[in-house]
Amino acid sequence: MKRLAITLLLSLAAAAAPALADRDDHDRARRALDAGEILPLSDILAAVHAVQPGRVIEIELERDDGRWVYELELVSPEGQLYDIEIDAATAMVLEVERDGDDD
C-alpha cells in the first residue's frame, strides 16, 4: 500500500510539472513585458503572420545571447509546419524554417 501511495504521488507530481512550468513561463513573460523588455504578444503574432500566415500551435519565450526571443511553431493553410524565431523586443523576424527544408 505504501508503494502504491508513493507511485501515485510521483505520478501526480509529474503530471503537475508541465502546468507549473507553463505558469513560470507566463510569469517570466509578464515580468519582461512589464519591464518594457518585450512587446505584447499581439504585436509579435502580427509580425509573424505578415511573414507567414497560419495557425500558431506552440510558442516559447527564451533568452538567447542576451535578448528575448520568441520561438513559434506554425501550421500554414497548406498544412506545412514552420519554426519561426522573432526578436521579442523589436518583433523582427530572425528566422523562418519550414520543416523538411535542409537550408
C-alpha positions, 0 to 999 in steps of 0.5 A: 500500500505504501508503494502504491501511495508513493507511485501515485504521488510521483505520478501526480507530481509529474503530471503537475510539472508541465502546468507549473512550468507553463505558469513560470513561463507566463510569469517570466513573460509578464515580468519582461513585458512589464519591464518594457523588455518585450512587446505584447504578444499581439504585436509579435503574432502580427509580425509573424503572420505578415511573414507567414500566415497560419495557425500558431500551435506552440510558442516559447519565450527564451533568452538567447545571447542576451535578448528575448526571443520568441520561438513559434511553431506554425501550421500554414493553410497548406498544412506545412509546419514552420519554426519561426524565431522573432526578436521579442523586443523589436518583433523582427523576424530572425528566422523562418524554417519550414520543416523538411527544408535542409537550408 
